[in-house]
Every structure is written in structure tokens, then in C-alpha cells.
Amino acid sequence: MLNQFRAILFYYKPLAMWSFLVTIILTIYTPEIISALLTKLFLIIIFWLMINDKSMRKKIGFYKMVGVSNFKLLTVLYLIDCFITCGFLLLIKGFI
């Protein structure tokens, strides 16, 4: 279980910068938590379509070696992203 979580976190590291950039853009336009989470859900759905592509699956399939399914990967990535986004937006709303 711990190895699976480490593999997911290892996979999240390169995505974290892009996710945070999206969060900052959403904060500028509308700092609402619901709209941010819905946007992140839309991005996860697009990411799901990408990892279902056969050529892309060969490039990023290392997480399957430790027994992480696509659904588990996407769910945990979304939950991690939700916690970070909500924390950031609540922090920003405290200063606005």
C-alpha cells in the first residue's frame, strides 16, 4: 500500500506544477472552491483519456508495476489535488 502511494506521489510531482498553475489562474478569475474542483475534475477526465491511449500508456505505465490501477491513480491524484487546491483557495480568501 505504501509503495503504491509512493508511486502515485512520484507520478504527481511533474503534474503538481501544472496543477498549481491552473489553480492560480482560477484564483485570478474566480476564487470559488466549487468552480476550481469542477475544473480539476474536467482536467482529470482529460488525463484519463490520455492514459487510455495505447502509445501514452507505454510511456507512463510504470505505476502499474506496483499494482496501481488507472481508476486508483486518477482518484488519488484528484483527491491530492483537491486538498491542495482547497487549502490554497482558503488561504487566499483569508487575505482577500
N, C-alpha and C positions, 0 to 999 in steps of 0.2 A: 504494500500500500504506500509506504513512504517512497519507494523507488518510482512508483507511478506518479506521485505528486511532484517529485523532483524532476521527472521527465516533462511534466506539464509546465512547471515553472521555467525549466530550461527553454521550452518552446515559447513561453510567453515573453521572455526577455526581449527578443527583437521586435515583437509586436507592441510592447509597452510604450515605446517612444511614439509610434503612430497613434496608438490609442490615446495617449496623453495629449497629443496634438489635436485630435478630434475633440477631446474634452475641452481644451482651451478655446477652440473655435466655437463650440456650442455655448460655452460660458459667455463669450462676447455677444453672441446673437440672442440667446435666451437661456438664462441660468436656472432653468427648471429641471428638477430631477427626473420627472416623468419623460419629458422630451429627450433628455440625454440617454436614459435607459432604453427607450424605444429606438433611438438612433443606433445605439450599441447592439441591440438585438438585430436590427437590419444588417449591420456590418457582420455579425456572427453568421447570419444566414448566407450572406455573400461568401464569407470564408468557407462555410460548409459546401457550397457549390464548387469552390476552388479545390478543396481537398478531395472531392469526389471525382475530379478529373484524373484520368489514369496516369498521364505524364507527371502531373503535380504530385500524385500520391507516391510515386517512386522517389521523388526528391525529399519529401518530408515524412516518410513513413517510419522514421526511427522510433517514434513514440509507441508504435505497435509492438516493438520488440520487448517492451516491458509490460505488455498486456493492456494498454490503454485503447479503448475503442474510440471511434470518431465521436460518438454521442457523449461519452465521458469527457473527452478532450474539450469539445465545444461547451459543454455545460460548466466545467470547472473554469475554463477561460472566461466565460461570461460572468460567472459569479465573482471571480477575482476582479474583473474589470468593473463590475457593479459596485463592489466595496470601495475600490479606489476612486471611482467617479463620484459616488455619493459623498465620500469623505472630503474630496476636493471641493465639490459644489457647496457642501455645508460650511466648509471653512471660508470659502469666498463669500457666501451670503452673510456670514458673520461680520465681514469687513465692509460690506456694501451698505 
